[in-house]
Amino acid sequence: MNVVLGLIILAVSVYAIYRVIASGAGTGAKVLWILLIVILPVIGVVAWAIAGPR
């Protein structure tokens, strides 16, 4: 069960990072979002989903 949960978090984090890179946000904003997602995966992805660059 823990492995599946870890893989789901990893997949969602990779998708979020891809979407951040593909966004039209500035370089600084992209770096900050990616750092947040990498350092705090669950909180970072939730924050990105709510307030991330579109």
MOPE-V338252 format. One record per helix or strand of 3 or more residues. SS is the DSSP state (2 for helix, 1 for strand). FROM is the first residue (numbers start at 0). TO is the last residue. Records with the same first field share a line. If there is no record, write none. Layout:
BEGIN
SS = FROM-TO ; FROM-TO
END
This chain:
BEGIN
2 = 1-21 ; 26-38 ; 40-50
END
